[in-house]
Amino acid sequence: MAANQFQTRMNILPPVAVAGDFASQNPRAACLSASGFAYVAGPNGVLVGSFVWADSTDTLLSNSGTGAPRGFIAREQQAMLEQYLQSNSMIIPAGFPAIPYNQGDYWGLTNSPATVGQKVFASLADGSISTAAAGSTIAAATSTASSIAGDVLTIGGTLTGTFVVGQMITGTGIPADTYITALGTGTGGAGTYTINTSLTIASEAINGGVSVETPFHVNSNEPAGALIKMSTWG
């Protein structure tokens, strides 16, 4: 179950973990704020099990930013139910303490297929996780005339940047958390790609999000949409 969730079903076996859980008893390290004050969630709160960035005062945290993230938010039962009859929450509300970790072993939810030894990348848009080989670039990309039929994305029109596995895509009618799961005929530019959902988009501008490499590497083989073990240790 997620943090602070009321039980609504019985599972035959317990889940392996929840996003943000500590994955071992190995040493872990929290980031220190240069401001001298504790970190707190910014105006929009922060999501447990995701990466965060600090503001210019090095005090407020958010799930979007530029450059390397400040750290990863572990699950320590700090999420809160803020709405009447809300069943679960993974959000730390604005103004509440939030600790970013930059070393240790954790469970995270990956947007792309993960292989042991890959590096963990953080989306600059929402702090979500993708995986790729060390030194890879999951950069911004745009196309002016692309289409989707089922789970096949066809990139066309005028292109900038590179489309890669694990990249979140956005556009009119495209649900949040839609991402590229495999290459087809495309290898970064025009061509086909497999995505994680089934849609019908005739022709429109489609954008690929930006992610940045983190100090964490992958410690378990898992498909896209699954929990992975991620670690800064060996």
N, C-alpha and C positions, 0 to 999 in steps of 0.2 A: 504493500500500500504506500501511497505518497505520504509526505509529511502531514500530520494532523488530519488524516482522512478517516471518516467514519466507515466502519466495515459494512459492505453491501453484498459481499459474496464470500464463498469458501473455496479455496484452491486446494487441489490434491497435494501439491507440493508448494512450499513457500517460494516466493521469488528470490532470485539470486541476490538481488540488491535493489536499491532505489538510487536514482541519479544523485550524485553528491556524497554517497556513503564512503567512509574510509574503507579501503580495500585490504588493509593489513595493519599490523601493530608496529610497522617500521617508523622511524622518526619522521616527523612532519614539521614544517616551518611556516609560520604566518608572517605576512609582510608588516613592516613597521611604517606608520605614517610619518612623513617628514614634518607635518604640521605640529606634532606633539599631542594631537588629539586622536581618539579612536575613530576608526572608519565607521561610517553609517551609510545606509541606503539613501540614494538620491531621490529626487522628486517622484520618479516613476517606480521606486522600489527596485529590488534586484532578485533574480531568479536563482534559487538554489540549484547546484549542479551545472553552473555555467561560468564563463569567464567574465571578469569585470574590469573596468577602467576607472581611474580616479580623476576627479576634476582638477582645476588649476590650483586649488588650495590643498590638494592631496588629503581630502577629508571625505568627500561625497563620492559614492560608487554608483556606476551605472553599467548596463549590459551592452553599451556601445561606446566606441571611442576610436582613437587612432594610435598607431604604433603598437608596441607590445602590451598585452594586458597586464594589469597589476597583479592578478592572481585568480584563483579558482575558488568558488564558494562551496564549501563542504556542507553536508546535511547534518546539522546539530540540533534539530528540532526547534529551529528559530523562525520558521515560516509561521504565518498567522492567518486565521480565518477572520476576514474583515466584513463579510456580507452575511446577512440573515439567511440561515439554512444552507450556507455554503458547505459542501461536503469535503473539500480538500483544498490545499493551497501549497504551492512551493515558492511563494513570493514573500520576501522580507519587506515589510512596508517602509515607506519613506521615513527617515529619521531614526530607524531602529539599528542597533549594532549589526555589523556585517564584517566578517573576518575573511580577507582574501589570503589563500594559501599559495605559495610558490614552490613548495617541495612536498613530497610524500607520495602515497599510493591512494588512488581514488577510483570510484566508479563514475563513468560519464556516458551520456547517450550520444552515439555517433550518427551523423547524417550520411555517412558514406561507409562502404565496406572497409573493415579494419583488418590489418595483418600485423602480427607481432614484429616489432622493429620499426614500424612507421612512426612518424612524428604526429603529434596532435596539433591541429590548427584551430584557431578561434575566429569566428565570424565577427568582423568589426561592426556589423549591423545589430546583432543580438546576443553575442557571446556564446553561440552554439558551437558544437564540436564537429569538425571534419578531420579526416586523416589522409596523409599522403607521405611520399618519401621525403626524407630530410632534404632541405634545400629547395623543395618545390615552391612554385609560386601559384597561389590561388588568388589571382588578381581580378580586378573588375573587368567585365566584358559587356559589350552591347551589340545588338543586331537590330537593324531597322525593319526587317521583314522576315519573321520566323513563324513557324506553325507547330502545333502539337496534335498528333493523332494517336489516341490511346496513351501508351507510355513512351512514345517515340517523339522526341523533340528534333525538329529540322531547322537548323540555323541557316539563315540566308540574308540577302540584302547587304547593306553596308556594315562592315564589322570593325570593331575596335577591341583590343584586348584578347584574352584567350579563355575559352570555355574548357573546364576541366572537371574530372570526377570529384564529387564532394561539394561542388559549388552550388549555393542557393540561387534559384532563378526567380525573377519577379516580372510582372506584367499584368495587364488588364485581364481579370478572370482567372489568374493563377493563384491558387491557395497559398497561404503562408506555409513555410517548411517544405516547399517543393524544391528538390535538388537533383542534380545529375548523379546517377548511380553507375553508369558505364559508358564507354565510348562505343559508337557505332562506326559509321564511315568518317565521322568527324574526328579530328585529332587536335582540336583547339580552335579551328575556324569553321568554315562552311561544312555542312554534312549533318549526319544524324547522331543523336545521343539518346540513351535510355534515362528516363526519369522515374521517380519513386511513386508516381500516381498516374491515374488515367484521366486524360482531359481531351477536349476538342477545341482547339484554337485555330481559326482559319489563317489569319496572317496579322501580325502585329509586332511592335518593338518589344524585345525581351532583353532583360539585363541579368548578368551574372554578378553575384556579390563578391566582396573582398574578404579574405581570411588571412591571418598572420600566424606564423609558426610560433609555438610555445616551447618551454623547456621540457614538456612532458612527451613521453613516447608510449606506444601501444604495447600492452602486455597480454593481449588475448585476441584470438581470431574470431571475428563476429561479422554478420551481415549488416547492411545499413539499417538504421532504426533500432539497433540493439544496444544493450549496455556493454561497455568495454572496461577492462582494467587499464588505467593509465598511470604512469609512474615517472618520477624524475630519477629514480634509482635504477640499478642494473636489473 
